């Protein structure tokens, strides 16, 4: 659809809008720098409380703080800290029951005076449930009701009217991420554990183990003995449809690998009497079932090869081909 030229901004207006956008980003950068300077031991105390409690972290907040709280809860949950978000208004209508005796409440309010937070805060005080508060005002109701108050610096909002939450929500998000990452580190939460919590998408697929990729019904790789004839090698590669065959020694262990490329190169000479051990690669690149699929992708890419074997106890268990990884979404 073409744009009406008369509705387009003038070059001067475009310049002004571009500079305005840059000024907003500069204010956000300055806010994060101020936050970095003011981060103190309250983060460590908040972590100690969460780590000492067996129950969930219940995150709550109203308005933009609620939206940020939902993201913080999701980050906590995916990095080893059991957490979920509850709207504070819903708490006043029955969902306070989600605040069990072993939970921790993470309450977010820029002003610290949000009316909707009062019921859950008073409930926690009556029932001995620790509150971790995130606010810009250290003297606010939220800060006073918190076992630990993580107080953010007072900075100007990027909104021209100083009203719409902008820099304040960015600082809250950054502080929530910092809390989650410190907790993740303290728990020793590994990449493998992250993959278990995040099985979907390209990230989850890359953290999947080769054994998980193989599954229970993965077809065994094509194999030939060391003494196999050249014709048998070609037939086995063709039947396997993976562009390679594993060469096994007398004990059934992997002795080498023959690929389509090896076959083509062998045809440059007389193949009469040629056996598998005459043309095989005696040091093929392999992976174990316990390695990540990201390792497989890295090896295929770095070595510019199309396939490799999964080897366990020196025996080939599966063959990985770059084409099937691309089809499944492991490679783009």
C-alpha positions as CSV (number, residue, x, y, z in Angstrom):
1,X,0.0,0.0,0.0
2,X,1.4,3.4,-1.0
3,X,1.7,6.2,1.5
4,X,0.1,9.6,0.8
5,X,3.0,12.0,0.6
6,X,0.9,14.8,2.2
7,X,0.6,12.7,5.4
8,X,4.3,12.1,5.6
9,X,6.4,13.9,8.2
10,X,8.7,16.6,7.1
11,X,12.5,16.0,7.3
12,X,12.6,18.4,10.3
13,X,9.9,16.5,12.1
14,X,11.6,13.2,11.3
15,X,14.8,14.5,12.8
16,X,13.0,15.7,16.0
17,X,11.2,12.3,16.4
18,X,14.4,10.4,16.0
19,X,16.2,12.6,18.5
20,X,13.3,12.2,20.9
21,X,13.5,8.4,20.6
22,X,17.3,8.6,21.3
23,X,16.6,10.7,24.4
24,X,14.2,8.1,25.8
25,X,16.9,5.4,25.3
26,X,19.5,7.7,27.0
27,X,17.1,8.2,30.0
28,X,16.7,4.4,30.2
29,X,20.4,3.9,30.2
30,X,20.9,6.5,32.9
31,X,18.2,4.8,35.0
32,X,19.9,1.4,34.7
33,X,23.3,3.0,35.6
34,X,21.7,4.6,38.7
35,X,20.2,1.3,39.6
36,X,23.6,-0.5,39.3
37,X,25.1,2.1,41.6
38,X,22.5,1.6,44.3
39,X,22.1,-2.2,44.3
40,X,23.0,-3.3,47.8
41,X,22.9,-6.3,50.2
42,X,19.1,-6.3,50.0
43,X,19.3,-8.5,46.9
44,X,21.4,-11.1,48.9
45,X,19.0,-10.9,51.8
46,X,16.1,-11.5,49.5
47,X,17.9,-14.5,48.0
48,X,18.5,-15.9,51.5
49,X,14.8,-15.7,52.3
50,X,13.7,-17.4,49.1
51,X,16.3,-20.1,49.4
52,X,15.3,-20.9,53.0
53,X,11.6,-21.3,52.1
54,X,10.4,-24.6,50.6
55,X,7.3,-23.1,48.9
56,X,6.6,-21.0,45.9
57,X,7.5,-17.4,45.3
58,X,4.2,-15.6,44.6
59,X,4.8,-12.5,42.6
60,X,2.2,-9.7,42.6
61,X,1.8,-6.1,41.4
62,X,-0.8,-3.9,39.8
63,X,-0.8,-2.1,36.5
64,X,2.5,-1.9,34.7
65,X,4.2,-3.4,37.8
66,X,1.9,-6.4,37.3
67,X,3.0,-6.9,33.7
68,X,6.6,-6.7,34.8
69,X,5.9,-9.1,37.7
70,X,4.5,-11.7,35.3
71,X,7.7,-11.7,33.4
72,X,9.8,-11.9,36.6
73,X,7.7,-14.8,37.8
74,X,8.3,-16.6,34.4
75,X,12.0,-16.0,34.6
76,X,12.2,-17.3,38.1
77,X,10.2,-20.4,37.2
78,X,12.4,-21.2,34.2
79,X,15.6,-20.8,36.1
80,X,15.0,-23.1,39.1
81,X,12.9,-21.0,41.5
82,X,9.3,-22.1,41.7
83,X,7.2,-19.0,41.1
84,X,3.9,-17.8,39.7
85,X,2.1,-14.5,39.4
86,X,-1.2,-13.6,41.1
87,X,-3.1,-10.4,40.5
88,X,-3.5,-8.5,43.8
89,X,-7.2,-7.8,43.3
90,X,-7.8,-11.5,42.9
91,X,-6.1,-12.1,46.2
92,X,-8.7,-10.0,47.9
93,X,-11.4,-12.2,46.4
94,X,-10.2,-15.6,47.5
95,X,-6.7,-16.1,46.0
96,X,-5.1,-15.2,49.3
97,X,-5.4,-18.9,49.8
98,X,-2.4,-19.3,47.4
99,X,-0.2,-17.7,50.0
100,X,0.6,-20.8,52.0
101,X,2.7,-20.7,55.2
102,X,5.8,-21.8,53.3
103,X,5.6,-19.3,50.4
104,X,7.3,-16.0,49.9
105,X,5.5,-12.9,48.5
106,X,7.4,-10.7,46.0
107,X,5.4,-7.5,45.8
108,X,6.1,-4.8,43.2
109,X,4.9,-1.2,43.4
110,X,6.8,1.8,42.2
111,X,5.1,4.1,44.7
112,X,4.8,1.4,47.4
113,X,1.3,2.7,48.2
114,X,-0.9,0.7,45.7
115,X,-4.2,0.1,47.4
116,X,-4.6,-3.3,45.9
117,X,-1.5,-4.6,47.7
118,X,-2.7,-3.8,51.2
119,X,-4.8,-6.9,51.7
120,X,-2.1,-9.4,50.7
121,X,0.5,-7.4,52.7
122,X,-1.6,-7.4,55.8
123,X,-2.4,-11.1,55.3
124,X,1.3,-11.9,55.1
125,X,2.0,-10.0,58.3
126,X,-0.7,-11.8,60.2
127,X,0.4,-15.2,59.0
128,X,4.2,-14.9,59.2
129,X,4.8,-15.0,55.5
130,X,7.9,-13.0,54.5
131,X,7.5,-10.2,51.9
132,X,10.1,-9.0,49.5
133,X,9.2,-5.6,48.3
134,X,10.4,-3.8,45.1
135,X,9.7,-0.1,45.1
136,X,11.2,3.4,44.6
137,X,10.2,4.6,48.0
138,X,12.0,3.3,51.0
139,X,9.4,4.9,53.4
140,X,6.4,3.5,51.7
141,X,3.8,1.1,53.1
142,X,5.2,-1.7,51.0
143,X,8.8,-1.1,52.2
144,X,7.6,-0.9,55.9
145,X,5.7,-4.2,55.5
146,X,8.6,-6.0,53.8
147,X,11.1,-8.3,55.4
148,X,13.5,-7.0,52.7
149,X,12.8,-4.0,50.6
150,X,14.8,-3.7,47.4
151,X,14.6,0.1,46.9
152,X,15.3,1.4,43.4
153,X,16.6,5.0,42.8
154,X,14.2,7.8,42.1
155,X,14.7,8.8,38.4
156,X,12.6,10.7,36.0
157,X,10.2,8.8,33.8
158,X,10.9,9.0,30.0
159,X,7.2,10.1,29.6
160,X,7.1,13.8,28.6
161,X,4.4,14.3,31.3
162,X,6.4,12.3,33.9
163,X,3.4,9.9,34.3
164,X,3.6,6.8,32.1
165,X,5.8,4.1,33.8
166,X,8.9,3.8,31.5
167,X,12.3,4.1,33.2
168,X,10.7,2.8,36.5
169,X,9.4,-0.4,34.8
170,X,12.8,-1.0,33.1
171,X,14.6,-0.8,36.4
172,X,12.1,-3.2,38.0
173,X,12.6,-5.7,35.2
174,X,16.3,-5.4,35.4
175,X,16.3,-5.8,39.2
176,X,14.0,-8.8,38.9
177,X,16.3,-10.4,36.3
178,X,19.3,-9.8,38.7
179,X,17.4,-11.5,41.5
180,X,16.6,-14.5,39.3
181,X,20.1,-14.8,38.0
182,X,21.7,-14.7,41.5
183,X,19.2,-17.3,42.7
184,X,20.0,-19.4,39.6
185,X,23.7,-19.2,40.4
186,X,23.2,-20.0,44.1
187,X,21.2,-23.1,43.2
188,X,23.8,-24.3,40.7
189,X,21.1,-24.5,38.1
190,X,22.7,-26.0,35.0
191,X,22.1,-25.6,31.3
192,X,20.7,-29.2,31.3
193,X,18.2,-28.2,34.0
194,X,17.2,-25.1,32.1
195,X,16.6,-27.3,29.0
196,X,14.2,-29.5,31.1
197,X,12.2,-26.4,32.0
198,X,12.4,-25.0,28.4
199,X,11.9,-27.9,26.0
200,X,10.2,-25.9,23.3
201,X,11.7,-23.8,20.5
202,X,15.2,-23.6,19.1
203,X,16.8,-23.0,22.6
204,X,15.1,-26.0,24.1
205,X,16.1,-28.2,21.2
206,X,19.7,-27.1,21.4
207,X,19.9,-28.1,25.1
208,X,18.3,-31.5,24.4
209,X,20.6,-34.4,24.9
210,X,21.5,-36.7,22.0
211,X,19.9,-39.6,23.9
212,X,16.6,-37.6,24.0
213,X,16.9,-36.9,20.3
214,X,17.4,-40.6,19.6
215,X,14.4,-41.7,21.6
216,X,13.4,-45.3,22.2
217,X,12.7,-46.3,18.5
218,X,15.6,-44.6,16.7
219,X,16.8,-46.9,13.9
220,X,20.3,-48.3,14.3
221,X,22.9,-47.0,11.9
222,X,24.0,-49.0,8.8
223,X,27.1,-51.1,9.4
224,X,29.5,-53.3,7.5
225,X,32.5,-55.4,8.8
226,X,36.1,-54.5,8.1
227,X,36.3,-57.1,5.4
228,X,33.1,-56.0,3.5
229,X,33.5,-55.6,-0.2
230,X,33.3,-52.3,-2.0
231,X,30.0,-53.3,-3.5
232,X,28.6,-54.2,0.0
233,X,29.8,-50.8,1.3
234,X,27.9,-49.0,-1.5
235,X,24.8,-51.1,-1.0
236,X,24.8,-50.5,2.8
237,X,25.2,-46.7,2.3
238,X,22.3,-46.7,-0.2
239,X,20.1,-48.8,2.0
240,X,20.8,-46.6,5.1
241,X,19.9,-43.4,3.2
242,X,22.1,-41.4,5.6
243,X,25.1,-40.9,3.3
244,X,27.5,-43.0,5.5
245,X,28.1,-46.4,7.0
246,X,29.8,-47.5,10.2
247,X,32.7,-50.0,9.8
248,X,32.8,-52.5,12.7
249,X,35.7,-54.6,14.0
250,X,35.4,-58.2,15.0
251,X,34.1,-57.2,18.4
252,X,31.3,-55.0,17.0
253,X,33.1,-51.7,17.9
254,X,33.4,-48.7,15.6
255,X,36.6,-49.0,13.6
256,X,35.9,-46.3,11.1
257,X,33.4,-44.6,8.9
258,X,32.8,-44.5,5.1
259,X,30.8,-41.6,3.5
260,X,29.5,-40.9,0.1
261,X,32.6,-38.7,-0.4
262,X,34.9,-41.6,0.4
263,X,33.1,-43.8,-2.2
264,X,33.4,-41.1,-4.9
265,X,37.1,-40.7,-4.2
266,X,37.6,-44.4,-4.3
267,X,36.1,-44.6,-7.8
268,X,39.0,-42.5,-9.0
269,X,41.1,-45.7,-8.8
270,X,40.5,-49.4,-9.5
271,X,38.1,-50.7,-6.8
272,X,38.6,-54.3,-7.7
273,X,39.3,-56.2,-4.4
274,X,38.9,-53.0,-2.3
275,X,37.5,-53.7,1.2
276,X,35.8,-51.4,3.7
277,X,39.0,-51.0,5.7
278,X,40.9,-49.8,2.7
279,X,38.7,-46.6,2.2
280,X,37.3,-45.9,5.7
281,X,38.1,-42.9,7.9
282,X,39.8,-44.4,10.9
283,X,39.1,-41.4,13.2
284,X,35.6,-40.3,12.5
285,X,34.0,-37.5,14.5
286,X,31.5,-38.9,17.0
287,X,29.4,-37.8,19.9
288,X,28.1,-39.6,23.0
289,X,24.4,-39.9,23.8
290,X,24.8,-37.6,26.8
291,X,26.1,-34.7,24.8
292,X,23.8,-31.8,23.9
293,X,22.3,-31.4,20.5
294,X,24.1,-28.0,20.3
295,X,27.4,-30.0,20.4
296,X,26.2,-32.0,17.4
297,X,25.3,-28.9,15.5
298,X,28.7,-27.3,16.4
299,X,30.7,-30.3,15.2
300,X,28.8,-30.6,12.0
301,X,29.2,-26.9,11.3
302,X,32.8,-26.5,12.4
303,X,34.0,-29.6,10.5
304,X,31.8,-29.0,7.4
305,X,30.5,-32.6,7.5
306,X,27.1,-33.9,6.8
307,X,26.9,-36.8,9.3
308,X,28.4,-38.3,12.4
309,X,27.8,-41.3,14.6
310,X,26.4,-41.5,18.1
311,X,28.8,-43.9,19.9
312,X,28.2,-45.6,23.3
313,X,30.6,-48.2,24.7
314,X,32.6,-47.9,21.5
315,X,29.6,-49.1,19.5
316,X,27.6,-46.9,17.0
317,X,24.1,-46.4,18.2
318,X,22.7,-43.9,15.7
319,X,23.7,-41.7,12.8
320,X,22.9,-38.0,12.7
321,X,22.5,-36.4,9.3
322,X,22.5,-32.7,8.8
323,X,19.4,-32.9,6.5
324,X,17.2,-34.4,9.2
325,X,18.4,-31.8,11.7
326,X,17.4,-29.0,9.3
327,X,14.1,-30.6,8.7
328,X,13.4,-30.9,12.5
329,X,14.5,-27.3,13.1
330,X,17.8,-27.9,14.9
331,X,19.6,-26.1,12.1
332,X,18.3,-23.1,10.1
